[in-house]
Amino acid sequence: MFLPVKADFHLPRFPILTLIICLVCIGVFIKQQSDWKDFGMAIERFCNAGRSHIEQIVFERIAAAQDMDTCGDIMYTIANDPAREESEVIAEMASKIRPLTGFNVEDSREYVRQMLEEETRRFNMLVPPDPDEGLAYYTGSWNPVTMLTSSFAHGDWGHIIFNLVFFFAFAATVEVLIGPIWYVAFVLVDSWFIGLTGSMAAAATDQHYYTLGLSGVVMGMMGLFAYLLPRGKIKCYYFFIIIFGSVAVPAWVLTAWYLGGDIFTLLTRDDYGSVNVLAHVMGGIGGYLFGLLFLREIRKDAAHTQDALVRVEREKRFR
Protein backbone atom coordinates (compact mmCIF):
# COMPACT_ATOMS: atom_id res chain seq x y z
CA MET A 1 0.00 0.00 0.00
CA PHE A 2 1.28 3.47 -0.95
CA LEU A 3 -0.54 6.44 0.56
CA PRO A 4 0.14 10.17 0.02
CA VAL A 5 -0.71 12.06 3.23
CA LYS A 6 0.63 15.64 3.18
CA ALA A 7 3.10 18.10 1.72
CA ASP A 8 6.66 17.47 2.87
CA PHE A 9 6.99 20.97 4.34
CA HIS A 10 5.29 23.11 6.93
CA LEU A 11 2.24 25.09 5.77
CA PRO A 12 2.09 28.69 7.01
CA ARG A 13 -1.59 28.39 7.95
CA PHE A 14 -4.22 25.72 8.49
CA PRO A 15 -6.22 24.78 5.34
CA ILE A 16 -9.69 25.45 6.74
CA LEU A 17 -11.58 25.19 3.43
CA THR A 18 -10.03 21.82 2.69
CA LEU A 19 -11.14 20.60 6.10
CA ILE A 20 -14.65 21.99 5.51
CA ILE A 21 -14.93 20.11 2.19
CA CYS A 22 -13.84 16.91 3.92
CA LEU A 23 -16.43 17.42 6.66
CA VAL A 24 -19.16 18.16 4.12
CA CYS A 25 -18.32 14.93 2.27
CA ILE A 26 -18.49 12.97 5.53
CA GLY A 27 -21.80 14.60 6.49
CA VAL A 28 -23.33 13.91 3.08
CA PHE A 29 -22.14 10.31 3.18
CA ILE A 30 -23.58 9.67 6.65
CA LYS A 31 -26.92 11.06 5.42
CA GLN A 32 -26.68 8.81 2.35
CA GLN A 33 -26.09 5.77 4.56
CA SER A 34 -29.12 6.58 6.69
CA ASP A 35 -31.31 7.17 3.64
CA TRP A 36 -30.14 3.94 1.98
CA LYS A 37 -31.03 1.99 5.12
CA ASP A 38 -34.54 3.48 5.15
CA PHE A 39 -34.81 2.88 1.39
CA GLY A 40 -33.83 -0.79 1.73
CA MET A 41 -36.29 -1.35 4.58
CA ALA A 42 -39.10 0.24 2.55
CA ILE A 43 -38.36 -2.02 -0.43
CA GLU A 44 -38.29 -5.05 1.85
CA ARG A 45 -41.71 -4.14 3.28
CA PHE A 46 -43.08 -3.66 -0.24
CA CYS A 47 -41.75 -7.00 -1.50
CA ASN A 48 -42.93 -8.93 1.59
CA ALA A 49 -46.54 -7.81 1.11
CA GLY A 50 -49.01 -10.60 0.37
CA ARG A 51 -49.49 -11.45 -3.32
CA SER A 52 -51.46 -14.00 -5.27
CA HIS A 53 -49.80 -17.13 -6.61
CA ILE A 54 -49.92 -15.87 -10.20
CA GLU A 55 -48.34 -12.52 -9.17
CA GLN A 56 -45.50 -14.39 -7.49
CA ILE A 57 -44.98 -16.42 -10.66
CA VAL A 58 -44.81 -13.22 -12.72
CA PHE A 59 -42.07 -11.80 -10.47
CA GLU A 60 -40.14 -15.08 -10.62
CA ARG A 61 -40.29 -15.20 -14.42
CA ILE A 62 -39.29 -11.56 -14.81
CA ALA A 63 -36.35 -12.11 -12.44
CA ALA A 64 -35.22 -15.09 -14.51
CA ALA A 65 -35.64 -13.26 -17.83
CA GLN A 66 -33.88 -10.09 -16.61
CA ASP A 67 -31.14 -11.90 -14.65
CA MET A 68 -32.27 -10.29 -11.40
CA ASP A 69 -32.47 -11.76 -7.91
CA THR A 70 -35.39 -10.12 -6.17
CA CYS A 71 -38.64 -8.24 -6.46
CA GLY A 72 -36.72 -5.17 -5.22
CA ASP A 73 -34.32 -5.34 -8.17
CA ILE A 74 -37.24 -5.48 -10.59
CA MET A 75 -39.13 -2.56 -9.09
CA TYR A 76 -36.01 -0.43 -8.68
CA THR A 77 -35.19 -0.97 -12.37
CA ILE A 78 -38.68 0.10 -13.41
CA ALA A 79 -38.85 3.17 -11.19
CA ASN A 80 -35.28 4.44 -11.63
CA ASP A 81 -34.32 3.99 -15.27
CA PRO A 82 -33.05 7.48 -16.21
CA ALA A 83 -33.23 6.97 -19.95
CA ARG A 84 -36.72 5.48 -20.32
CA GLU A 85 -40.25 5.99 -19.06
CA GLU A 86 -41.64 3.45 -16.60
CA SER A 87 -44.15 2.27 -19.23
CA GLU A 88 -41.30 1.45 -21.66
CA VAL A 89 -39.43 -0.63 -19.09
CA ILE A 90 -42.63 -2.44 -18.11
CA ALA A 91 -43.52 -3.19 -21.74
CA GLU A 92 -40.03 -4.64 -22.34
CA MET A 93 -40.23 -6.84 -19.24
CA ALA A 94 -43.71 -8.07 -20.20
CA SER A 95 -42.52 -8.98 -23.69
CA LYS A 96 -39.54 -11.04 -22.53
CA ILE A 97 -41.10 -13.51 -20.10
CA ARG A 98 -42.54 -16.89 -20.95
CA PRO A 99 -46.35 -16.65 -21.41
CA LEU A 100 -48.41 -17.53 -18.36
CA THR A 101 -50.27 -20.83 -18.31
CA GLY A 102 -53.79 -20.46 -19.70
CA PHE A 103 -53.01 -17.21 -21.54
CA ASN A 104 -52.07 -16.66 -25.16
CA VAL A 105 -48.99 -14.52 -25.83
CA GLU A 106 -50.83 -11.19 -26.19
CA ASP A 107 -53.12 -11.74 -23.19
CA SER A 108 -50.15 -12.80 -21.06
CA ARG A 109 -48.23 -9.64 -21.95
CA GLU A 110 -51.25 -7.46 -21.24
CA TYR A 111 -51.83 -9.09 -17.85
CA VAL A 112 -48.18 -8.70 -16.86
CA ARG A 113 -48.12 -5.10 -18.08
CA GLN A 114 -51.21 -4.14 -16.06
CA MET A 115 -49.92 -5.97 -12.99
CA LEU A 116 -46.52 -4.22 -13.15
CA GLU A 117 -48.15 -0.82 -13.65
CA GLU A 118 -50.22 -1.35 -10.50
CA GLU A 119 -47.17 -2.61 -8.58
CA THR A 120 -45.21 0.44 -9.74
CA ARG A 121 -47.92 2.80 -8.50
CA ARG A 122 -47.79 1.10 -5.10
CA PHE A 123 -43.99 1.10 -5.11
CA ASN A 124 -43.84 4.85 -5.79
CA MET A 125 -46.32 5.49 -2.98
CA LEU A 126 -44.63 3.33 -0.36
CA VAL A 127 -40.91 3.60 -1.18
CA PRO A 128 -39.01 6.91 -0.92
CA PRO A 129 -36.93 8.20 -3.86
CA ASP A 130 -33.48 6.79 -4.57
CA PRO A 131 -31.20 8.27 -1.85
CA ASP A 132 -28.70 9.39 -4.48
CA GLU A 133 -31.34 11.23 -6.51
CA GLY A 134 -30.36 14.89 -6.61
CA LEU A 135 -26.76 14.07 -5.62
CA ALA A 136 -25.32 11.77 -8.28
CA TYR A 137 -24.72 13.21 -11.75
CA TYR A 138 -26.40 11.56 -14.73
CA THR A 139 -24.42 12.30 -17.87
CA GLY A 140 -27.58 12.61 -19.95
CA SER A 141 -28.95 15.44 -17.81
CA TRP A 142 -26.25 18.13 -18.36
CA ASN A 143 -27.29 19.42 -14.91
CA PRO A 144 -24.68 21.88 -13.48
CA VAL A 145 -26.07 21.45 -9.95
CA THR A 146 -25.58 17.69 -9.79
CA MET A 147 -22.21 18.05 -11.53
CA LEU A 148 -21.20 19.77 -8.30
CA THR A 149 -23.18 17.78 -5.72
CA SER A 150 -21.91 14.50 -7.14
CA SER A 151 -18.40 15.47 -6.07
CA PHE A 152 -19.49 15.47 -2.42
CA ALA A 153 -21.35 12.12 -2.46
CA HIS A 154 -19.75 8.66 -2.26
CA GLY A 155 -20.62 5.00 -2.70
CA ASP A 156 -19.09 3.32 0.37
CA TRP A 157 -16.66 3.84 3.25
CA GLY A 158 -13.61 2.75 1.26
CA HIS A 159 -14.55 5.18 -1.52
CA ILE A 160 -14.81 8.20 0.77
CA ILE A 161 -11.83 7.40 3.03
CA PHE A 162 -9.30 7.04 0.23
CA ASN A 163 -10.70 10.05 -1.64
CA LEU A 164 -10.43 12.30 1.41
CA VAL A 165 -6.93 11.13 2.34
CA PHE A 166 -5.65 11.83 -1.18
CA PHE A 167 -7.64 15.07 -1.34
CA PHE A 168 -6.19 16.49 1.89
CA ALA A 169 -2.65 15.50 0.88
CA PHE A 170 -2.75 17.81 -2.16
CA ALA A 171 -5.60 20.26 -1.59
CA ALA A 172 -4.27 21.62 1.70
CA THR A 173 -1.19 23.06 0.00
CA VAL A 174 -3.18 24.27 -3.01
CA GLU A 175 -5.56 26.18 -0.73
CA VAL A 176 -2.71 27.93 1.08
CA LEU A 177 -1.01 28.85 -2.19
CA ILE A 178 -3.96 30.21 -4.18
CA GLY A 179 -6.25 31.57 -1.45
CA PRO A 180 -9.94 30.95 -0.73
CA ILE A 181 -11.48 32.67 -3.78
CA TRP A 182 -9.40 30.86 -6.39
CA TYR A 183 -9.72 27.65 -4.38
CA VAL A 184 -13.53 27.71 -4.38
CA ALA A 185 -13.53 28.75 -8.05
CA PHE A 186 -11.33 25.79 -8.92
CA VAL A 187 -13.54 23.24 -7.14
CA LEU A 188 -16.55 24.61 -9.04
CA VAL A 189 -14.82 24.83 -12.43
CA ASP A 190 -13.17 21.41 -12.21
CA SER A 191 -16.45 19.76 -11.14
CA TRP A 192 -18.22 21.33 -14.13
CA PHE A 193 -15.35 20.47 -16.47
CA ILE A 194 -15.49 16.82 -15.35
CA GLY A 195 -19.27 16.73 -15.77
CA LEU A 196 -19.29 18.37 -19.19
CA THR A 197 -16.54 16.20 -20.64
CA GLY A 198 -18.22 13.11 -19.19
CA SER A 199 -21.52 14.09 -20.81
CA MET A 200 -19.87 14.74 -24.16
CA ALA A 201 -18.13 11.36 -24.12
CA ALA A 202 -21.32 9.58 -23.05
CA ALA A 203 -23.33 11.35 -25.76
CA ALA A 204 -20.75 10.39 -28.38
CA THR A 205 -20.98 6.70 -27.42
CA ASP A 206 -24.69 6.81 -26.46
CA GLN A 207 -23.81 5.21 -23.12
CA HIS A 208 -24.99 7.48 -20.32
CA TYR A 209 -24.37 6.67 -16.67
CA TYR A 210 -24.59 7.94 -13.09
CA THR A 211 -21.43 9.05 -11.32
CA LEU A 212 -20.47 10.34 -7.89
CA GLY A 213 -17.35 10.85 -5.81
CA LEU A 214 -14.61 13.41 -5.16
CA SER A 215 -11.92 11.51 -7.08
CA GLY A 216 -12.11 13.70 -10.20
CA VAL A 217 -11.52 16.82 -8.09
CA VAL A 218 -8.78 14.96 -6.18
CA MET A 219 -6.98 14.38 -9.48
CA GLY A 220 -7.58 18.03 -10.29
CA MET A 221 -5.84 19.05 -7.06
CA MET A 222 -2.93 16.78 -7.97
CA GLY A 223 -2.65 18.37 -11.40
CA LEU A 224 -2.85 21.89 -9.96
CA PHE A 225 -0.30 21.10 -7.24
CA ALA A 226 2.08 19.74 -9.88
CA TYR A 227 1.66 22.95 -11.90
CA LEU A 228 2.14 25.32 -8.96
CA LEU A 229 4.98 23.45 -7.25
CA PRO A 230 6.70 21.17 -9.77
CA ARG A 231 9.55 20.62 -7.28
CA GLY A 232 7.24 20.28 -4.28
CA LYS A 233 7.18 16.92 -2.54
CA ILE A 234 4.42 14.91 -0.90
CA LYS A 235 5.12 12.74 2.11
CA CYS A 236 3.87 9.23 1.44
CA TYR A 237 3.54 6.24 3.75
CA TYR A 238 4.12 2.75 2.42
CA PHE A 239 3.63 -0.61 4.02
CA PHE A 240 3.78 -4.23 2.94
CA ILE A 241 3.05 -6.97 5.51
CA ILE A 242 5.60 -5.92 8.20
CA ILE A 243 7.53 -3.32 6.20
CA PHE A 244 6.49 0.23 7.02
CA GLY A 245 8.02 3.61 6.28
CA SER A 246 7.66 6.99 4.63
CA VAL A 247 9.21 8.74 1.67
CA ALA A 248 8.92 12.21 0.11
CA VAL A 249 7.96 11.97 -3.56
CA PRO A 250 7.88 14.90 -6.03
CA ALA A 251 4.28 15.85 -6.73
CA TRP A 252 4.79 15.73 -10.48
CA VAL A 253 5.94 12.11 -10.19
CA LEU A 254 2.83 11.15 -8.24
CA THR A 255 0.60 13.03 -10.66
CA ALA A 256 2.26 11.44 -13.68
CA TRP A 257 1.96 8.01 -12.08
CA TYR A 258 -1.72 8.20 -11.16
CA LEU A 259 -2.86 10.24 -14.16
CA GLY A 260 -0.75 8.19 -16.55
CA GLY A 261 -2.17 4.97 -15.13
CA ASP A 262 -5.72 6.22 -15.63
CA ILE A 263 -4.98 7.34 -19.20
CA PHE A 264 -3.50 3.92 -19.94
CA THR A 265 -6.60 2.25 -18.49
CA LEU A 266 -8.87 4.54 -20.49
CA LEU A 267 -7.10 3.67 -23.74
CA THR A 268 -6.63 -0.06 -23.23
CA ARG A 269 -9.74 -1.30 -21.41
CA ASP A 270 -13.44 -1.27 -22.20
CA ASP A 271 -14.73 -2.13 -18.73
CA TYR A 272 -13.61 0.07 -15.82
CA GLY A 273 -15.87 -1.54 -13.24
CA SER A 274 -17.41 1.03 -10.90
CA VAL A 275 -14.53 3.51 -11.33
CA ASN A 276 -15.14 6.62 -13.43
CA VAL A 277 -11.71 6.64 -15.05
CA LEU A 278 -12.64 9.43 -17.46
CA ALA A 279 -13.47 11.71 -14.50
CA HIS A 280 -10.00 11.03 -13.07
CA VAL A 281 -8.29 11.89 -16.34
CA MET A 282 -10.33 15.00 -17.10
CA GLY A 283 -10.09 16.18 -13.49
CA GLY A 284 -6.29 15.94 -13.58
CA ILE A 285 -6.06 17.67 -16.95
CA GLY A 286 -8.53 20.30 -15.77
CA GLY A 287 -6.37 21.04 -12.72
CA TYR A 288 -3.24 21.62 -14.75
CA LEU A 289 -5.08 23.72 -17.37
CA PHE A 290 -6.72 25.84 -14.66
CA GLY A 291 -3.30 26.71 -13.28
CA LEU A 292 -1.88 27.37 -16.73
CA LEU A 293 -4.74 29.70 -17.69
CA PHE A 294 -5.35 31.60 -14.45
CA LEU A 295 -2.57 31.12 -11.91
CA ARG A 296 0.72 31.89 -13.65
CA GLU A 297 1.57 34.75 -11.29
CA ILE A 298 0.77 32.63 -8.26
CA ARG A 299 3.04 29.93 -9.68
CA LYS A 300 5.92 32.42 -9.71
CA ASP A 301 5.26 33.32 -6.07
CA ALA A 302 4.94 29.63 -5.22
CA ALA A 303 8.39 29.00 -6.70
CA HIS A 304 9.89 31.60 -4.36
CA THR A 305 7.96 30.07 -1.45
CA GLN A 306 9.30 26.64 -2.37
CA ASP A 307 12.87 27.94 -2.46
CA ALA A 308 12.44 29.50 0.98
CA LEU A 309 10.97 26.28 2.38
CA VAL A 310 13.83 24.24 0.96
CA ARG A 311 16.35 26.58 2.58
CA VAL A 312 14.61 26.31 5.94
CA GLU A 313 14.53 22.52 5.74
CA ARG A 314 18.22 22.40 4.87
CA GLU A 315 19.10 24.67 7.80
CA LYS A 316 17.15 22.41 10.16
CA ARG A 317 19.02 19.34 8.98
CA PHE A 318 22.42 20.94 9.51
CA ARG A 319 21.73 22.31 12.96
C-alpha positions in Angstrom: 0.0 0.0 0.0 1.3 3.5 -0.9 -0.5 6.4 0.6 0.1 10.2 0.0 -0.7 12.1 3.2 0.6 15.6 3.2 3.1 18.1 1.7 6.7 17.5 2.9 7.0 21.0 4.3 5.3 23.1 6.9 2.2 25.1 5.8 2.1 28.7 7.0 -1.6 28.4 8.0 -4.2 25.7 8.5 -6.2 24.8 5.3 -9.7 25.4 6.7 -11.6 25.2 3.4 -10.0 21.8 2.7 -11.1 20.6 6.1 -14.7 22.0 5.5 -14.9 20.1 2.2 -13.8 16.9 3.9 -16.4 17.4 6.7 -19.2 18.2 4.1 -18.3 14.9 2.3 -18.5 13.0 5.5 -21.8 14.6 6.5 -23.3 13.9 3.1 -22.1 10.3 3.2 -23.6 9.7 6.7 -26.9 11.1 5.4 -26.7 8.8 2.3 -26.1 5.8 4.6 -29.1 6.6 6.7 -31.3 7.2 3.6 -30.1 3.9 2.0 -31.0 2.0 5.1 -34.5 3.5 5.1 -34.8 2.9 1.4 -33.8 -0.8 1.7 -36.3 -1.4 4.6 -39.1 0.2 2.6 -38.4 -2.0 -0.4 -38.3 -5.0 1.9 -41.7 -4.1 3.3 -43.1 -3.7 -0.2 -41.7 -7.0 -1.5 -42.9 -8.9 1.6 -46.5 -7.8 1.1 -49.0 -10.6 0.4 -49.5 -11.4 -3.3 -51.5 -14.0 -5.3 -49.8 -17.1 -6.6 -49.9 -15.9 -10.2 -48.3 -12.5 -9.2 -45.5 -14.4 -7.5 -45.0 -16.4 -10.7 -44.8 -13.2 -12.7 -42.1 -11.8 -10.5 -40.1 -15.1 -10.6 -40.3 -15.2 -14.4 -39.3 -11.6 -14.8 -36.4 -12.1 -12.4 -35.2 -15.1 -14.5 -35.6 -13.3 -17.8 -33.9 -10.1 -16.6 -31.1 -11.9 -14.7 -32.3 -10.3 -11.4 -32.5 -11.8 -7.9 -35.4 -10.1 -6.2 -38.6 -8.2 -6.5 -36.7 -5.2 -5.2 -34.3 -5.3 -8.2 -37.2 -5.5 -10.6 -39.1 -2.6 -9.1 -36.0 -0.4 -8.7 -35.2 -1.0 -12.4 -38.7 0.1 -13.4 -38.9 3.2 -11.2 -35.3 4.4 -11.6 -34.3 4.0 -15.3 -33.1 7.5 -16.2 -33.2 7.0 -20.0 -36.7 5.5 -20.3 -40.3 6.0 -19.1 -41.6 3.4 -16.6 -44.1 2.3 -19.2 -41.3 1.5 -21.7 -39.4 -0.6 -19.1 -42.6 -2.4 -18.1 -43.5 -3.2 -21.7 -40.0 -4.6 -22.3 -40.2 -6.8 -19.2 -43.7 -8.1 -20.2 -42.5 -9.0 -23.7 -39.5 -11.0 -22.5 -41.1 -13.5 -20.1 -42.5 -16.9 -21.0 -46.3 -16.7 -21.4 -48.4 -17.5 -18.4 -50.3 -20.8 -18.3 -53.8 -20.5 -19.7 -53.0 -17.2 -21.5 -52.1 -16.7 -25.2 -49.0 -14.5 -25.8 -50.8 -11.2 -26.2 -53.1 -11.7 -23.2 -50.2 -12.8 -21.1 -48.2 -9.6 -22.0 -51.2 -7.5 -21.2 -51.8 -9.1 -17.8 -48.2 -8.7 -16.9 -48.1 -5.1 -18.1 -51.2 -4.1 -16.1 -49.9 -6.0 -13.0 -46.5 -4.2 -13.1 -48.2 -0.8 -13.6 -50.2 -1.4 -10.5 -47.2 -2.6 -8.6 -45.2 0.4 -9.7 -47.9 2.8 -8.5 -47.8 1.1 -5.1 -44.0 1.1 -5.1 -43.8 4.8 -5.8 -46.3 5.5 -3.0 -44.6 3.3 -0.4 -40.9 3.6 -1.2 -39.0 6.9 -0.9 -36.9 8.2 -3.9 -33.5 6.8 -4.6 -31.2 8.3 -1.9 -28.7 9.4 -4.5 -31.3 11.2 -6.5 -30.4 14.9 -6.6 -26.8 14.1 -5.6 -25.3 11.8 -8.3 -24.7 13.2 -11.8 -26.4 11.6 -14.7 -24.4 12.3 -17.9 -27.6 12.6 -19.9 -29.0 15.4 -17.8 -26.3 18.1 -18.4 -27.3 19.4 -14.9 -24.7 21.9 -13.5 -26.1 21.5 -9.9 -25.6 17.7 -9.8 -22.2 18.1 -11.5 -21.2 19.8 -8.3 -23.2 17.8 -5.7 -21.9 14.5 -7.1 -18.4 15.5 -6.1 -19.5 15.5 -2.4 -21.3 12.1 -2.5 -19.7 8.7 -2.3 -20.6 5.0 -2.7 -19.1 3.3 0.4 -16.7 3.8 3.2 -13.6 2.8 1.3 -14.6 5.2 -1.5 -14.8 8.2 0.8 -11.8 7.4 3.0 -9.3 7.0 0.2 -10.7 10.1 -1.6 -10.4 12.3 1.4 -6.9 11.1 2.3 -5.7 11.8 -1.2 -7.6 15.1 -1.3 -6.2 16.5 1.9 -2.6 15.5 0.9 -2.7 17.8 -2.2 -5.6 20.3 -1.6 -4.3 21.6 1.7 -1.2 23.1 0.0 -3.2 24.3 -3.0 -5.6 26.2 -0.7 -2.7 27.9 1.1 -1.0 28.9 -2.2 -4.0 30.2 -4.2 -6.2 31.6 -1.5 -9.9 30.9 -0.7 -11.5 32.7 -3.8 -9.4 30.9 -6.4 -9.7 27.6 -4.4 -13.5 27.7 -4.4 -13.5 28.7 -8.1 -11.3 25.8 -8.9 -13.5 23.2 -7.1 -16.6 24.6 -9.0 -14.8 24.8 -12.4 -13.2 21.4 -12.2 -16.5 19.8 -11.1 -18.2 21.3 -14.1 -15.3 20.5 -16.5 -15.5 16.8 -15.3 -19.3 16.7 -15.8 -19.3 18.4 -19.2 -16.5 16.2 -20.6 -18.2 13.1 -19.2 -21.5 14.1 -20.8 -19.9 14.7 -24.2 -18.1 11.4 -24.1 -21.3 9.6 -23.0 -23.3 11.3 -25.8 -20.7 10.4 -28.4 -21.0 6.7 -27.4 -24.7 6.8 -26.5 -23.8 5.2 -23.1 -25.0 7.5 -20.3 -24.4 6.7 -16.7 -24.6 7.9 -13.1 -21.4 9.0 -11.3 -20.5 10.3 -7.9 -17.4 10.8 -5.8 -14.6 13.4 -5.2 -11.9 11.5 -7.1 -12.1 13.7 -10.2 -11.5 16.8 -8.1 -8.8 15.0 -6.2 -7.0 14.4 -9.5 -7.6 18.0 -10.3 -5.8 19.0 -7.1 -2.9 16.8 -8.0 -2.6 18.4 -11.4 -2.9 21.9 -10.0 -0.3 21.1 -7.2 2.1 19.7 -9.9 1.7 23.0 -11.9 2.1 25.3 -9.0 5.0 23.5 -7.3 6.7 21.2 -9.8 9.5 20.6 -7.3 7.2 20.3 -4.3 7.2 16.9 -2.5 4.4 14.9 -0.9 5.1 12.7 2.1 3.9 9.2 1.4 3.5 6.2 3.8 4.1 2.8 2.4 3.6 -0.6 4.0 3.8 -4.2 2.9 3.1 -7.0 5.5 5.6 -5.9 8.2 7.5 -3.3 6.2 6.5 0.2 7.0 8.0 3.6 6.3 7.7 7.0 4.6 9.2 8.7 1.7 8.9 12.2 0.1 8.0 12.0 -3.6 7.9 14.9 -6.0 4.3 15.8 -6.7 4.8 15.7 -10.5 5.9 12.1 -10.2 2.8 11.1 -8.2 0.6 13.0 -10.7 2.3 11.4 -13.7 2.0 8.0 -12.1 -1.7 8.2 -11.2 -2.9 10.2 -14.2 -0.7 8.2 -16.5 -2.2 5.0 -15.1 -5.7 6.2 -15.6 -5.0 7.3 -19.2 -3.5 3.9 -19.9 -6.6 2.2 -18.5 -8.9 4.5 -20.5 -7.1 3.7 -23.7 -6.6 -0.1 -23.2 -9.7 -1.3 -21.4 -13.4 -1.3 -22.2 -14.7 -2.1 -18.7 -13.6 0.1 -15.8 -15.9 -1.5 -13.2 -17.4 1.0 -10.9 -14.5 3.5 -11.3 -15.1 6.6 -13.4 -11.7 6.6 -15.0 -12.6 9.4 -17.5 -13.5 11.7 -14.5 -10.0 11.0 -13.1 -8.3 11.9 -16.3 -10.3 15.0 -17.1 -10.1 16.2 -13.5 -6.3 15.9 -13.6 -6.1 17.7 -17.0 -8.5 20.3 -15.8 -6.4 21.0 -12.7 -3.2 21.6 -14.8 -5.1 23.7 -17.4 -6.7 25.8 -14.7 -3.3 26.7 -13.3 -1.9 27.4 -16.7 -4.7 29.7 -17.7 -5.3 31.6 -14.5 -2.6 31.1 -11.9 0.7 31.9 -13.6 1.6 34.7 -11.3 0.8 32.6 -8.3 3.0 29.9 -9.7 5.9 32.4 -9.7 5.3 33.3 -6.1 4.9 29.6 -5.2 8.4 29.0 -6.7 9.9 31.6 -4.4 8.0 30.1 -1.4 9.3 26.6 -2.4 12.9 27.9 -2.5 12.4 29.5 1.0 11.0 26.3 2.4 13.8 24.2 1.0 16.4 26.6 2.6 14.6 26.3 5.9 14.5 22.5 5.7 18.2 22.4 4.9 19.1 24.7 7.8 17.1 22.4 10.2 19.0 19.3 9.0 22.4 20.9 9.5 21.7 22.3 13.0 
